[in-house]
């Protein structure tokens, strides 16, 4: 027994020497961190060590702490995991792993630096000169803080480790910063970054992450449109919302400002009728909000962005205390076709004047100032004016050193354009890109004139219809259905009426004349027409009696009563009266007819 123990000891020493002599002959393993090597405080993390298939044991080391943990081989696997359920500041550090076989052990893996974040305030991250790049371009990302960090870490979204670590620099501004060069960039990847600040005495314990910065690499897809519903000129302290919209169907948008630190991303509101839109609130408005903006559209499943929208300038009014004056020549009321000049003046030295029209979608007009008679002024000429030029105008002043900051607005000036109604523009009530029925707004004076004309037309048509109805009844009364006329007066009745006892009976064998055409007259004219018609008919009868040989007037004379003896005065063979009274009562060319009582 005593001889066996020294023998086993010698065997162990020989094996240990053999293992040490073979150390480093196996390939080194790979050490990975999941979900990444930069972990917020309290979050879980898993370290994976992958080696050769013949590995029997895996060991994890942390720098300055020695052996940290050992895991044994599991069947049919060549890698093991080392889990940390909730990381703390003590878990931060630099890690290595290696594995052991029956005959040797491997080399150490490359170091894995596990960074625990959230212990200090976040730094800022910006892109210089702009976060908007062309494909293949380069950019500098600036990470800075005033807390005096000794180094900064930059991470890129989608990668399991940080992109770079740089010692901080202290420029004259007093802010500690590091400049990371990134590029060339391509549209096929997402370029989203964050940065952290750390101290040298605890290099793996760092600050909270900065705000996300995404570099925009525009593509060629349809550009969206960018607008400000409140107008491009806003007062300091006012609420402002910019809208980016498109009919392409993007589900994400980004807003970028020239010289800004980073674009503002936004998800799309609920698409309606094929139109997608995102709102970017910028309130309350400050001087820093003045500038030139563009927006981009994209799809969540792609890293590419659209072409940029047309730029939109946001101007902040009220930044300077002066208030210019605005006047108009020849006056506030002009006729369509005239030329108009709007004069903006101020006594304070300014470089530029801006003229804006209330409710106009176009950007304001800009003119350089001219110094005249101790006044800085600019003349905005318009003409020949139309009704589209009518409206309320204001002017502002600004300096070239801060072109997006304006003075107080001038007092409003209302320009009225008069003229023919055919030149008046119709203003659609729809506010946006909508299709369908379009309504128009008319001037109240024009509406009243049209109403009076329409009412007059209706009254005229009603009066005309009424007159036509009355004339049709008058025409019916004037119609004579008899083609021949025969008038015979009762001699007895006539004898009672006419003391002379003369009765005319006219027999007209000719066809009556056709009536003259009758027009449409009022009721008083119809009565006059009846009288005229009667006189004309009587005149026509007399003329016919002279021209026609068939006309034979008959004269019935008053005969003396029969004598008691029943005798009567005989007639002559010529039909004349033998008794007295013929020449006195009847014309010579008339036919004498005895009374009916004597013709028996």
Secondary structure by P-SEA (a helix, b strand, c coil): caaaaaaaaaaaaaaaaaaaaaccccbbbbbbbcccccccccbbbbbbbbbcccccbbbbbcccccccbbbbbcccccbbbbbbcccccccbbbbbbbbbccccccccccbbbbbbcccbbbbbbbccccccccccbbbbbbbbbcccccbbbbbbcccccccbbbbbbbccccccbbbbbbccccccccccbbbbbbbccccccccccccbbbbbbccccbbbbbbbcccccccccbbbbbbbbbcccccbbbbbcccccbbbbbbbccccccccbbbbbccccccccbbbbbbbbbbcccccccccccbbbbbbcccccbbbbbbbcccccccccbbbbbbbbbcccccbbbbbcccccccbbbbbbbbcccccbbbbbbcccccccbbbbbbbbbbccccccccccccbbbbbbbcccccbbbbbccccccccbbbbbbbaaaaaaaaaaaaaaaaaaaaaaaaaaaaaaaaaaacccccbbbbbccaaaaaaccccbbbbbbbbccccccccccccccaaaaaaaaaaaaaaaaaaaaaaaaccccbbbbbbcccccccccccccccccccccccccccccccccbbbbccccccc
